[in-house]
């Protein structure tokens, strides 16, 4: 099973309490986000799979015109309560309520870790659709192979499958979708992490 909505609806409040400031203490995450901020052109930015909005609010603090979309109503409820000045909507990365070429930038920051590899091309095509020519995508994910079942986290019983992906294979899928690679950042696991490594691809839709 892989009950994404049910699991995150249950854990949303505690998920936010644990992770809301995580990027401030992780040089890998902050470096990738700051690189994205530095290269994205002016215009709307979608934090797609925004969870409780912790990255959305950081990007807004850096001057981006950003909004959040997430599959889970419970996560969006927390995001709206915690960051009332920002816009958050419930939606799916497979079928975004965003016009063709509307976004200057998009993030899929660990928002596809519960998506099996065979479904990624459809999501990458949708991300490509909503970006304008010259727009940038930042995709963060767990690097490796296989998957593990997450039955408990954030103080709650969950039912989630967590997928690791090979960075070279993901780069090929993104290239097939039409993106041009700008940068790739990887790091090995920290002592407390169960997954082998972390990775981020920064891409651009050709002008």
Order of alpha helices (4+ residues) and beta strands (2+ residues): alpha-alpha-alpha-beta-alpha-beta-alpha-beta-beta-alpha-beta-beta-beta-alpha-beta-beta
